Amino acid sequence: MLFDISRLRTGVDDVNRSYAPEAFADLTDDMTVSGPTDVVGTVSRDGRTAVVLKARVTSAFETRCSRCLESYAVPVDAEVETRFVPPAEFATVTAATAAKDGALLKTGAARPDEVESDVKDHDFGLAEYHDEAIDLGAVVREQLYLALPMKPLCTEACKGLCPVCGVNWNRETCECQQEWVDPRMAVLAEWTSRNEKTKG
């Protein structure tokens, strides 16, 4: 999934790549890419050593609903703009960004929440390249993980599973008793029942 930038001197090169689901078989977090993944956009030089990728990533993956545990599809459609630099320059740019944000805080030119947001933007928009090639696969994987919900739900109205028998309430019903009884109160309940029978 590498894109050769060694011949990119000036101007813009088109990117138009399509990857089969098998290319992302190593994904974790219970994700399975379920269709073709397309990366369409451009790559251009930014100065002597940096290159900028501007692309649209489209894909879809399946994950499990956190309530009913059924698989469902999550579409991915993301606009990406990433600046790629060599490893040595990556460290320099990151340090310069941190120093700039620290200076803004000291002078009172920015609030901590504004600086934090700015740093996040820099982190997501900056990456390394090696051996005169940028890794489009890493870009795609980042977008897939960003699309993964914190709490996956097949629908907002998902009813989940019965905690007693395990029936999927979206498809079936059950007559299990849903009221939870504290086992520590069982002795008291038994004593009360015996006492009422004695009085009767």
C-alpha positions in Angstrom: 0.0 0.0 0.0 3.0 2.3 -0.5 2.9 5.3 -2.8 6.2 6.1 -4.4 7.1 9.8 -4.0 10.7 9.6 -5.3 9.7 10.9 -8.8 7.5 13.6 -7.4 9.4 16.8 -7.9 6.9 19.6 -8.5 3.2 19.8 -9.3 0.6 17.2 -8.2 0.2 13.5 -8.7 -3.1 11.8 -8.6 -3.9 9.0 -6.2 -6.5 6.4 -7.1 -6.2 3.2 -5.2 -8.7 0.5 -4.3 -7.9 -2.3 -1.8 -9.7 -5.6 -1.2 -11.0 -6.4 2.4 -8.2 -8.9 2.8 -5.7 -6.0 2.9 -7.0 -5.1 6.4 -7.3 -8.6 7.8 -5.0 -7.6 10.7 -7.4 -5.1 12.2 -8.2 -5.5 15.9 -11.1 -4.3 18.1 -13.6 -6.7 16.5 -13.6 -4.9 13.1 -13.8 -6.6 9.8 -13.6 -4.6 6.5 -16.6 -5.8 4.5 -16.1 -4.2 1.1 -13.5 -2.4 -1.2 -11.6 0.5 0.3 -10.9 3.4 -2.0 -8.4 6.2 -1.6 -8.8 9.0 -4.2 -7.0 12.3 -4.2 -3.7 14.0 -4.8 -0.1 14.1 -3.5 2.0 17.2 -3.8 5.4 18.5 -2.7 5.4 21.0 0.2 8.9 22.4 0.3 12.0 20.3 -0.3 11.2 17.2 1.8 7.6 17.2 2.8 4.6 16.0 0.8 0.9 16.6 1.4 -1.8 13.9 0.8 -5.3 15.3 0.2 -7.7 12.4 -0.3 -11.1 10.9 0.3 -11.2 7.5 2.0 -14.3 5.4 1.5 -14.9 2.0 3.0 -17.2 0.0 5.3 -16.5 -2.4 8.2 -18.5 -4.7 10.4 -18.4 -4.6 14.2 -20.5 -6.0 17.0 -23.3 -4.1 18.7 -22.5 -3.6 22.4 -26.1 -4.4 23.4 -27.3 -7.3 21.2 -23.8 -8.6 20.1 -25.0 -8.8 16.5 -22.7 -7.7 13.6 -23.7 -4.5 11.8 -22.1 -2.3 9.1 -20.4 1.0 9.7 -19.7 3.2 6.6 -16.5 5.2 6.3 -16.4 8.4 4.2 -13.6 10.7 5.3 -11.7 13.7 3.9 -8.0 13.3 4.8 -5.2 16.0 4.6 -1.9 14.7 6.0 1.6 16.2 5.7 4.3 13.5 5.4 7.9 14.3 6.5 11.1 12.3 7.0 11.6 10.9 10.6 14.2 13.5 11.5 11.9 16.4 10.4 8.9 14.8 12.1 10.7 15.1 15.5 11.7 18.7 14.7 8.2 19.7 13.6 6.6 18.1 16.7 9.1 19.8 19.0 8.5 23.2 17.3 4.7 22.8 17.6 5.0 22.0 21.3 7.3 25.0 21.9 5.0 27.3 20.0 2.0 26.2 22.0 3.9 26.5 25.3 4.9 30.0 24.3 1.3 30.9 23.6 0.2 29.7 27.0 2.9 31.7 28.8 2.0 34.9 27.0 -1.7 34.4 27.6 -2.4 34.4 23.9 -4.3 31.1 24.1 -6.3 29.1 26.6 -5.2 25.5 27.5 -8.3 24.1 25.7 -7.4 26.0 22.6 -3.8 24.7 22.6 -4.9 21.2 23.2 -7.2 21.3 20.2 -4.4 22.8 18.1 -2.0 20.1 19.2 -4.5 17.4 18.2 -4.9 18.9 14.8 -1.2 18.8 14.3 -1.0 15.2 15.5 -3.7 14.0 13.1 -2.3 16.0 10.2 1.4 15.0 10.4 3.0 11.6 9.7 6.4 10.1 8.7 7.4 8.6 5.4 10.3 6.2 4.9 12.3 5.2 1.8 10.6 7.8 -0.4 7.2 6.2 0.0 4.1 7.1 2.0 2.0 4.4 3.5 -1.6 4.8 2.3 -2.5 1.7 4.4 -1.7 3.5 7.6 -3.9 6.4 6.5 -6.8 4.1 5.8 -6.4 2.2 9.1 -6.4 5.5 11.1 -9.7 6.5 9.4 -11.2 3.1 10.1 -10.3 3.3 13.8 -11.6 6.9 14.0 -14.9 5.7 12.6 -15.3 3.0 15.2 -17.9 4.2 17.7 -17.0 4.4 21.4 -20.1 2.3 22.2 -21.2 0.5 19.0 -24.9 0.3 18.6 -26.7 -1.4 15.6 -29.5 1.2 16.2 -30.2 3.7 18.9 -33.4 1.7 19.7 -31.6 -1.6 20.1 -33.2 -3.5 23.0 -30.2 -5.8 23.7 -30.2 -9.3 25.2 -32.2 -10.7 28.1 -29.7 -11.0 31.0 -31.4 -14.2 32.1 -32.0 -16.4 29.0 -29.9 -14.5 26.4 -32.8 -13.9 24.0 -32.3 -11.1 21.5 -35.1 -8.7 22.4 -35.0 -7.2 18.9 -36.3 -10.5 17.4 -37.9 -12.4 20.2 -39.6 -11.9 23.6 -39.3 -13.9 26.8 -41.0 -14.2 30.1 -38.0 -14.1 32.4 -38.2 -12.2 35.6 -36.2 -9.1 35.2 -36.5 -7.7 38.7 -33.2 -8.1 40.5 -33.3 -9.4 44.1 -30.4 -8.7 46.4 -29.2 -12.1 47.7 -28.2 -10.5 51.0 -31.9 -9.9 51.6 -33.0 -13.5 51.0 -32.8 -14.4 54.8 -34.9 -11.4 55.7 -37.5 -12.2 53.1 -37.7 -15.8 54.3 -38.1 -14.7 57.9 -40.8 -12.3 57.0 -42.7 -15.0 55.1 -42.4 -17.4 58.0 -43.6 -14.7 60.5 -46.6 -13.9 58.4 -47.6 -17.6 58.2 -47.3 -17.9 62.0 -49.5 -14.9 62.6 -52.1 -16.3 60.2 
